[in-house]
């Protein structure tokens, strides 16, 4: 590749490199091609070649995209594609520096996790569907109880086996009432299992034997389909969404929403951020702190509904999450730190 190559030729050569050398998926390559089309359009409008692009050009184009309504996340993805192209051009000796190297997308605000209220969570967990397959109902109810009662990730749930073993990713110790799971970063942790979830698990284990028949012993997976195959995350998402609709919830529920609900409700009851961190398996307390904002929203709603002065003009300013987030963090920093993590409320 020479300095005299056209912009289109450079992009084509890079995409060929990405497909052959980096072995990127077709979908990823298609997205890269679209983002690089945007780049070549801007380069042409500026009367430049790709080898002449400077840091100031990239910053100007980022500002234009942002002012034009492009989301910070979208801009970050575009910059990633651009950065890869210029990195490759540098390795080819076409440029002596990467103009995108120190450019970052505008900071995006972190959305609050979506969590159900306590009543909605209990309504979903206690729901009993009318079905011709009692075993299927027992399985789906057990899945719901474990997701909400233990705050498990969907990957941790599908990885559970019927019993402990050398190759088991996770299992539930019924006598001790603990779930042993393999979380992110291949880190193991133990989570207490509430009495309602244990009862649902016992019913599913009995139903599982009848449902699978002779092949029950051939499958080690705790949650299986009718043929004994381990359930996939997508299958569970579909079943949970359907179950939430049948239970009369206004919001379609996904597995991670129940994890968020678990964390929010334990924090509301205990005020112990460190315990919630341990239960969720978060490596950093900063990841768990997002639930303090959910906790404050709950307190603000209680205030709005009950305080005689809540209807005064300007209360929204006094109760805004942004203006009190530091106070909430301070309160959680002073929260109690018991020797053992707080257990979810048994129902």
C-alpha positions as CSV (number, residue, x, y, z in Angstrom):
1,X,0.0,0.0,0.0
2,X,1.4,3.4,-1.0
3,X,0.8,7.0,0.0
4,X,-0.9,7.6,-3.4
5,X,-3.7,5.1,-2.8
6,X,-7.2,6.6,-2.8
7,X,-9.3,6.8,0.3
8,X,-11.6,4.1,-1.0
9,X,-8.6,1.8,-1.7
10,X,-7.3,2.3,1.8
11,X,-10.6,1.5,3.4
12,X,-11.0,-1.6,1.2
13,X,-7.5,-2.8,2.1
14,X,-8.2,-2.3,5.8
15,X,-11.5,-4.2,5.7
16,X,-9.8,-7.0,3.9
17,X,-7.2,-7.1,6.6
18,X,-9.9,-7.1,9.3
19,X,-11.7,-10.0,7.6
20,X,-8.7,-12.2,7.0
21,X,-6.2,-11.3,9.8
22,X,-8.5,-10.3,12.6
23,X,-11.3,-12.7,11.5
24,X,-14.1,-10.3,12.4
25,X,-17.6,-11.4,11.9
26,X,-19.5,-10.3,8.8
27,X,-21.9,-8.2,10.9
28,X,-19.0,-6.4,12.6
29,X,-17.4,-5.8,9.2
30,X,-20.6,-4.4,7.8
31,X,-20.8,-1.9,10.7
32,X,-17.2,-1.0,10.3
33,X,-17.8,-0.3,6.6
34,X,-20.7,2.0,7.4
35,X,-18.6,4.0,9.9
36,X,-15.7,4.2,7.5
37,X,-18.0,5.5,4.8
38,X,-18.9,8.4,7.2
39,X,-15.2,9.1,7.7
40,X,-14.4,9.1,4.0
41,X,-17.4,11.4,3.4
42,X,-16.1,13.9,5.9
43,X,-12.5,13.6,4.6
44,X,-13.7,14.4,1.1
45,X,-15.8,17.3,2.2
46,X,-12.7,18.8,3.9
47,X,-10.6,18.3,0.7
48,X,-8.3,15.9,2.4
49,X,-6.9,12.4,2.0
50,X,-7.0,9.9,4.9
51,X,-3.2,10.3,5.3
52,X,-3.7,14.0,6.0
53,X,-6.3,13.7,8.8
54,X,-5.2,15.4,12.0
55,X,-6.4,15.3,15.6
56,X,-8.2,18.6,15.2
57,X,-10.3,17.2,12.3
58,X,-11.4,14.2,14.3
59,X,-12.4,16.4,17.3
60,X,-14.4,18.7,15.0
61,X,-16.2,15.8,13.4
62,X,-17.0,14.3,16.8
63,X,-18.5,17.7,17.9
64,X,-20.6,17.8,14.7
65,X,-22.0,14.3,15.3
66,X,-22.8,15.2,18.9
67,X,-24.5,18.4,18.1
68,X,-26.4,16.6,15.4
69,X,-28.0,14.3,18.0
70,X,-25.7,11.2,17.7
71,X,-25.6,9.4,21.1
72,X,-22.3,9.2,23.0
73,X,-22.5,5.4,22.7
74,X,-22.9,5.7,18.9
75,X,-20.0,8.1,18.6
76,X,-17.8,5.8,20.7
77,X,-18.5,2.9,18.4
78,X,-17.7,5.1,15.3
79,X,-14.5,6.2,16.9
80,X,-13.5,2.6,17.5
81,X,-13.8,1.8,13.8
82,X,-11.9,4.9,12.8
83,X,-9.2,4.2,15.4
84,X,-8.7,0.7,14.0
85,X,-8.2,2.1,10.5
86,X,-5.6,4.6,11.4
87,X,-3.8,2.1,13.6
88,X,-3.5,-0.2,10.6
89,X,-2.4,2.7,8.4
90,X,0.4,3.5,11.0
91,X,1.6,-0.1,10.8
92,X,1.7,0.2,7.1
93,X,4.0,3.3,7.4
94,X,1.3,5.6,5.8
95,X,1.1,7.9,8.8
96,X,3.3,8.7,11.7
97,X,0.6,9.1,14.4
98,X,-3.0,8.0,15.0
99,X,-5.3,11.1,14.9
100,X,-8.0,9.3,16.9
101,X,-5.7,7.9,19.6
102,X,-6.6,10.4,22.3
103,X,-10.1,11.3,21.2
104,X,-12.9,10.1,23.4
105,X,-16.7,10.3,22.8
106,X,-18.7,12.6,25.0
107,X,-19.4,11.1,28.4
108,X,-22.8,9.4,28.5
109,X,-25.0,9.5,31.6
110,X,-25.4,6.1,33.1
111,X,-29.1,5.0,33.0
112,X,-30.6,3.6,36.2
113,X,-31.2,-0.1,36.2
114,X,-34.8,-1.1,35.8
115,X,-36.2,-2.8,38.9
116,X,-39.6,-3.9,39.9
117,X,-41.3,-2.8,43.0
118,X,-41.5,-5.2,45.9
119,X,-45.2,-5.9,45.4
120,X,-44.7,-6.6,41.7
121,X,-41.7,-8.9,42.4
122,X,-43.7,-10.9,44.9
123,X,-46.7,-11.0,42.5
124,X,-44.5,-12.5,39.8
125,X,-42.7,-15.0,42.0
126,X,-46.0,-16.2,43.6
127,X,-47.9,-16.4,40.3
128,X,-49.2,-19.9,39.4
129,X,-50.0,-20.3,35.7
130,X,-52.8,-22.6,34.5
131,X,-51.2,-25.1,32.3
132,X,-51.4,-28.7,31.1
133,X,-47.8,-29.3,32.2
134,X,-47.4,-29.1,36.0
135,X,-43.7,-29.8,35.5
136,X,-43.2,-26.9,33.1
137,X,-45.0,-24.6,35.6
138,X,-42.8,-25.9,38.5
139,X,-39.6,-25.3,36.4
140,X,-40.6,-21.7,35.4
141,X,-41.7,-20.8,38.9
142,X,-38.4,-22.2,40.3
143,X,-36.4,-20.1,37.8
144,X,-38.3,-17.0,38.8
145,X,-37.8,-17.6,42.5
146,X,-34.0,-18.1,42.1
147,X,-33.5,-15.1,39.9
148,X,-35.4,-12.8,42.3
149,X,-34.5,-14.6,45.6
150,X,-30.7,-14.9,44.9
151,X,-30.0,-12.1,42.4
152,X,-28.3,-14.5,40.0
153,X,-27.1,-13.6,36.6
154,X,-28.7,-15.5,33.7
155,X,-25.4,-17.2,32.9
156,X,-25.1,-18.3,36.5
157,X,-28.6,-19.7,36.5
158,X,-28.3,-21.8,33.3
159,X,-24.9,-23.1,34.6
160,X,-26.5,-24.8,37.6
161,X,-26.3,-28.5,37.8
162,X,-28.5,-30.9,39.8
163,X,-25.7,-31.7,42.2
164,X,-22.1,-30.8,42.9
165,X,-19.4,-32.4,40.9
166,X,-15.8,-31.9,39.6
167,X,-17.1,-30.4,36.3
168,X,-20.1,-28.6,37.8
169,X,-20.2,-24.8,37.1
170,X,-22.7,-24.3,39.9
171,X,-25.1,-26.2,42.1
172,X,-27.5,-25.6,45.1
173,X,-26.9,-27.1,48.5
174,X,-30.4,-27.8,49.7
175,X,-29.5,-28.7,53.4
176,X,-27.4,-25.5,53.8
177,X,-29.7,-23.3,51.7
178,X,-26.9,-21.9,49.5
179,X,-26.3,-21.6,45.8
180,X,-22.7,-22.0,44.6
181,X,-22.2,-20.3,41.3
182,X,-19.5,-19.4,38.8
183,X,-19.7,-15.7,38.1
184,X,-17.9,-13.2,35.9
185,X,-14.2,-13.6,35.7
186,X,-14.6,-17.3,36.6
187,X,-15.1,-16.2,40.2
188,X,-17.0,-18.5,42.5
189,X,-19.3,-17.2,45.2
190,X,-22.0,-18.6,47.5
191,X,-25.4,-16.9,47.8
192,X,-28.1,-17.7,50.4
193,X,-31.3,-19.1,49.1
194,X,-34.6,-18.1,50.7
195,X,-37.2,-20.5,51.9
196,X,-39.6,-19.8,49.1
197,X,-37.0,-20.5,46.5
198,X,-36.0,-23.7,48.3
199,X,-39.6,-24.9,48.3
200,X,-39.9,-24.1,44.6
201,X,-36.7,-26.0,43.9
202,X,-37.8,-29.1,45.8
203,X,-41.0,-29.2,43.7
204,X,-39.1,-28.8,40.5
205,X,-36.7,-31.6,41.3
206,X,-39.6,-33.9,41.9
207,X,-41.4,-32.8,38.7
208,X,-38.1,-33.1,36.8
209,X,-37.8,-36.8,37.5
210,X,-41.3,-37.5,36.2
211,X,-41.0,-35.1,33.2
212,X,-37.7,-36.6,31.9
213,X,-38.4,-40.2,32.9
214,X,-35.5,-42.6,32.4
215,X,-33.3,-40.0,30.8
216,X,-33.4,-37.8,33.9
217,X,-30.2,-39.3,35.1
218,X,-28.5,-38.6,31.8
219,X,-28.7,-34.8,32.2
220,X,-26.7,-33.0,34.9
221,X,-28.3,-29.6,34.1
222,X,-30.7,-28.3,36.7
223,X,-33.0,-26.5,34.2
224,X,-33.7,-28.5,31.1
225,X,-36.2,-28.8,28.3
226,X,-38.4,-31.8,27.6
227,X,-35.6,-33.6,25.9
228,X,-33.1,-33.1,28.7
229,X,-31.1,-30.4,27.1
230,X,-29.8,-27.5,29.2
231,X,-31.9,-24.4,28.8
232,X,-30.4,-21.5,27.0
233,X,-30.5,-17.9,28.2
234,X,-32.7,-16.9,25.3
235,X,-35.2,-19.6,26.2
236,X,-35.4,-18.4,29.8
237,X,-35.8,-14.8,28.6
238,X,-38.8,-15.8,26.4
239,X,-40.4,-17.8,29.2
240,X,-40.0,-15.1,31.8
241,X,-41.4,-12.4,29.5
242,X,-44.4,-14.6,28.9
243,X,-44.8,-15.3,32.6
244,X,-44.7,-11.7,33.6
245,X,-47.5,-11.0,31.0
246,X,-49.6,-13.8,32.3
247,X,-49.1,-12.6,35.9
248,X,-50.6,-9.2,35.0
249,X,-47.4,-7.1,35.2
250,X,-47.5,-3.9,33.0
251,X,-43.7,-4.2,32.3
252,X,-42.2,-7.2,30.4
253,X,-39.7,-8.7,32.8
254,X,-36.2,-9.9,31.8
255,X,-33.8,-11.9,34.0
256,X,-31.5,-9.0,34.8
257,X,-34.5,-6.9,35.9
258,X,-35.0,-9.5,38.7
259,X,-31.4,-9.2,39.7
260,X,-31.8,-5.4,39.9
261,X,-34.9,-5.9,41.9
262,X,-33.2,-8.3,44.3
263,X,-30.3,-5.8,44.9
264,X,-32.6,-2.8,45.3
265,X,-34.9,-4.5,47.8
266,X,-32.1,-5.9,49.9
267,X,-30.5,-2.4,50.0
268,X,-33.8,-0.8,51.0
269,X,-34.3,-3.2,53.8
270,X,-30.7,-3.4,55.1
271,X,-28.9,-0.2,54.0
272,X,-25.8,-2.4,53.8
273,X,-24.1,-1.6,50.5
274,X,-21.1,-4.0,51.2
275,X,-23.4,-6.9,51.7
276,X,-25.3,-6.3,48.5
277,X,-21.9,-6.1,46.7
278,X,-21.0,-9.5,48.1
279,X,-24.3,-11.0,47.2
280,X,-24.1,-9.7,43.6
281,X,-20.5,-10.7,43.1
282,X,-19.4,-7.2,42.1
283,X,-15.7,-6.8,42.0
284,X,-16.0,-3.0,42.8
285,X,-18.2,-1.2,45.2
286,X,-18.7,1.5,42.6
287,X,-20.7,-0.9,40.5
288,X,-23.1,-1.6,43.4
289,X,-23.5,2.1,44.2
290,X,-26.0,2.6,41.4
291,X,-28.5,1.0,43.6
292,X,-28.2,3.8,46.1
293,X,-29.8,6.0,43.5
294,X,-32.7,3.5,43.1
295,X,-33.0,3.5,46.9
296,X,-33.3,7.2,47.0
297,X,-35.9,7.2,44.3
298,X,-37.9,4.9,46.5
299,X,-37.5,7.2,49.5
300,X,-38.5,10.2,47.4
301,X,-41.7,8.4,46.3
302,X,-42.6,7.6,50.0
303,X,-42.1,11.3,50.8
304,X,-44.2,12.5,47.9
305,X,-47.0,10.2,49.0
306,X,-47.0,10.8,52.7
307,X,-45.4,14.1,53.8
308,X,-48.0,17.0,54.3
309,X,-45.5,19.5,52.8
310,X,-44.6,17.3,49.8
311,X,-46.8,19.3,47.4
312,X,-45.0,22.6,47.9
313,X,-43.6,24.1,44.8
314,X,-39.9,23.4,44.4
315,X,-39.9,20.1,46.3
316,X,-38.7,18.4,43.1
317,X,-35.5,20.5,43.2
318,X,-35.0,19.5,46.8
319,X,-35.5,15.8,46.1
320,X,-33.7,15.5,42.8
321,X,-31.4,12.5,42.6
322,X,-28.6,14.6,41.2
323,X,-28.6,17.0,44.1
324,X,-28.6,14.3,46.8
325,X,-26.5,11.6,45.3
326,X,-23.5,12.5,47.4
327,X,-25.6,12.5,50.6
328,X,-26.9,9.0,49.7
329,X,-23.4,7.8,49.1
330,X,-22.3,9.2,52.5
331,X,-25.2,7.5,54.2
332,X,-24.3,4.2,52.7
333,X,-20.7,4.6,53.7
334,X,-21.9,4.9,57.3
335,X,-24.2,1.9,57.0
336,X,-23.6,-1.1,59.2
337,X,-21.1,-3.8,58.1
338,X,-22.2,-7.1,59.6
339,X,-19.9,-10.1,59.8
340,X,-22.2,-12.0,57.4
341,X,-24.0,-10.6,54.3
342,X,-27.7,-9.7,54.7
343,X,-29.9,-12.5,53.5
344,X,-32.8,-11.8,51.2
345,X,-36.2,-11.6,52.9
346,X,-37.9,-15.0,53.0
347,X,-41.4,-15.1,51.8
